[in-house]
Amino acid sequence: MTEVSQPQSPRVRIAPRGHNSSVKIEKNRPAMIETAPEEKGMDEIINPPSPQSPEELANKAINTLDIEGITIQNSKPIVAIIHNKRYQAMTIGMMDVAKQCDAAARAVLAKVGSMKEEASISLKYNDLEQKLTAAQNDYDQLKLRWDQVISNAEKNKIKELETLQKENEKELADLDSTFNGDPPPSFKKLSPKIVELRHTIYVTGKSGNLKEASRLKQMLEEMIEQEKAQNREEWKAVFHIERDELEKSLDQKYQLRIEQLDRDLIKMNRYRDRELLRAQRSIDHLQEKLDKLVNEPLDDSPRIPRAPQTARVPRRNMFFKNKSSSIIIPKRGAISKPSTPRTPRKRANYASN
């Protein structure tokens, strides 16, 4: 593997404590900090390693495919540097270095893509978890509210039916009180026979036949008592008919009210079940999306985006290498001149002739 050269800065070598420490500056040598094993952790705490620059991270990725230290924030300049080095390597014909740059770019982009995907999944998971918790709370509140509404409706049903029953009983009691009194005037009217008998008694008394008048008077009283009893029975029969009709009407009204209240309760329960089912479907949908997000495997081979315009590799047939030097010369005719727009010819206006 060919390493990409980079300018080396002077390195400082520090001798361990307990010796005659002398600082030496050595050029073009890797950095070495010799520290006693027991003091290494303390030195790292006091003098933490400085973050590497994008140039250093890019070179490390190209040379060793080590992508440690690359984050989403610093990935763009690193990828740009790698593409630029790839472009330079392709330009001068160093295909091995270009392949190393390709591998490094793929590794960096794969890591960045995985990090972005994990971050996106984490955000989606948190968002779905919050929505799921809110949906479950909404379901519980909705169920509690509907249970309260239905419970109040059932209590109101019992209370309303009790009130209606009392009203019906009062109406029947008022009707019974009218029967205990005198019958209506229509049931007090005497028959024509009694009127005629009274007239006969009057005429007989005027004629001086008192014995016959007394007998007729006794007969009149018996007839009046019989007619009163008969009228009473007729009134009783009519009253029972009216009372039965009223009681039947009140019972029908009571049953209709029960049916109406039951229909209202059934409708409430239907609405409750429908809304709870809709809320439960929302919970199931969110839970399904959450489970799918948790169980879905990560894509380890993300697509590598196209290189930016400044770092694209030139076409192979656009250049040739001079044998006497390492200068890359464009081929003749490879870069075409911009074409000049043609001037359109004027069309003859035959209509004017």
Secondary structure by P-SEA (a helix, b strand, c coil): cbbbbccccbbbbbccccccbbbbbbccccbbbbbcccaaaaaaaacccccccaaaaaaaaaaccccccccccaaaaaaaaaaaaaaaaaaacaaaaaaaaaaaaaaaaaaaaaaaaaaaaaaaaaaaaaaaaaaaaaaaaaaaaaaaaaaaaaaaaaaaaaaaaaaaaaaaaaaaaaaacccccccccccaaaaaaaaaaaaaaaacaaaaaaaaaaaaaaaaaaaaaaaaaaaaaaaaaaaaaaaaaaaaaaaaaaaaaaaaaaaaaaaaaaaaaaaaaaaaaaaaaaaaaaacccccccccccccccccccccccccccccccccccccccccccccccccccccccccc
